Amino acid sequence: RDSDAFVLRALGTLLSKPALAWLVPQRLVLHFVATVDNLARPVVPLQVWPVHPLPGALRTRGQGDTLAIAPDNARRYTPYVHLLTAVDPQRAAQMYLQLYPLCEQAWRELGHPKSAFNDRLLAVLANLQAAPEPQPPVLLRQPKVLFTYADPALEAASAGQKILMRMGLDNERAVKDWLRQFRQALLAQMQPAASASSPG
């Protein structure tokens, strides 16, 4: 918690004002780490998100067997996709490595003393890259209050993959492309550090 002011100052050199305003400024690193961990699991609890929820509800059309994600639902995500893709992936990787000791500390606080958060991040990035890209219409079911995907393969996807699929194809591909560049930058910047720390 004491790190929030330091982290926000650091992020202020990387993010635009609208992107900074999207962040939940309390316990940022802990919430970032918990969210990353949960993205590859079935559910991400809303209370751990490091960003404010998107306004509005999922837009749908049709009913019964024709119930599907509405084409204009993607517009809800587009401004936030632009906030992400406006960030230079190379600089984002540098910032992450700068803040990594705080991430590792948060990872241990969340009950993972024997593994590195960095390994979990790389695994989650790979999971997101593998998200299905369903062609519209993306059919839904509404067994109770919440919507589910009609296709069992899509419903079995991770929480992060489901978020990507809700964005619409163009947004999903833009986010995946940014994540791919971020992962590449991260691996490239980690190599020299690993080489420097290895003996002779």
MOPE-V106602 format. One record per pair of residues at least 12 apart in sequence whose ideal C-beta (glycine too) atoms are under 7 Angstrom apart, sorted by the first residue. I is the first residue (numbers start at 1). J is the second residue. D is the distance in whole Angstrom. If there is no record, write none. Layout:
BEGIN
I;J;D / I;J;D
END
This chain:
BEGIN
1;27;6 / 3;29;6 / 3;102;5 / 4;25;6 / 4;26;6 / 4;27;7 / 4;28;6 / 7;28;5 / 7;29;6 / 7;99;6 / 8;25;6 / 10;95;6 / 10;98;7 / 10;99;7 / 14;87;6 / 14;91;6 / 14;92;7 / 14;95;5 / 15;87;7 / 16;83;7 / 16;86;6 / 18;83;6 / 19;83;4 / 22;51;5 / 22;52;6 / 22;80;7 / 22;83;6 / 23;50;6 / 23;51;6 / 24;49;7 / 24;50;6 / 24;51;6 / 24;52;6 / 28;50;6 / 29;99;7 / 29;102;5 / 29;103;6 / 29;106;5 / 30;106;5 / 30;109;7 / 31;48;5 / 31;49;6 / 31;50;4 / 32;50;5 / 33;103;5 / 33;106;4 / 33;107;5 / 33;110;6 / 33;117;6 / 34;48;4 / 34;110;6 / 35;48;6 / 35;49;6 / 35;50;6 / 36;120;7 / 36;121;6 / 36;124;5 / 37;120;6 / 38;159;6 / 39;124;5 / 39;128;7 / 39;158;7 / 39;159;6 / 39;160;3 / 40;123;7 / 40;124;5 / 40;127;4 / 40;158;5 / 40;160;6 / 41;158;6 / 41;159;6 / 42;158;7 / 42;159;6 / 43;159;5 / 44;159;5 / 54;76;6 / 54;77;7 / 54;80;7 / 56;76;6 / 58;73;6 / 58;147;6 / 58;166;7 / 59;72;6 / 59;73;4 / 60;140;6 / 67;139;7 / 67;140;5 / 67;141;7 / 67;142;7 / 68;137;4 / 68;138;6 / 68;139;5 / 68;140;6 / 69;138;5 / 69;140;7 / 69;166;7 / 71;136;7 / 73;166;7 / 73;168;7 / 74;167;6 / 74;168;3 / 74;170;7 / 74;171;6 / 77;167;4 / 77;168;7 / 77;171;5 / 78;171;6 / 81;167;7 / 81;171;5 / 81;174;5 / 81;175;6 / 84;175;6 / 84;178;6 / 85;174;6 / 85;178;5 / 89;178;6 / 89;181;4 / 89;182;4 / 89;185;5 / 90;185;5 / 92;182;6 / 93;182;6 / 93;185;4 / 93;186;4 / 93;189;5 / 94;189;7 / 96;186;7 / 97;189;6 / 100;118;7 / 103;117;5 / 104;116;7 / 104;117;5 / 122;183;7 / 124;160;7 / 125;179;6 / 125;183;5 / 127;158;6 / 127;160;6 / 127;161;7 / 128;160;5 / 128;161;7 / 128;164;6 / 128;176;7 / 128;179;6 / 129;176;6 / 129;179;6 / 129;180;6 / 131;157;7 / 131;161;4 / 131;164;4 / 131;165;6 / 131;172;7 / 131;176;7 / 132;154;6 / 132;157;6 / 132;161;7 / 132;165;6 / 133;169;6 / 133;172;6 / 134;154;6 / 134;165;6 / 138;165;7 / 139;151;7 / 164;176;7
END
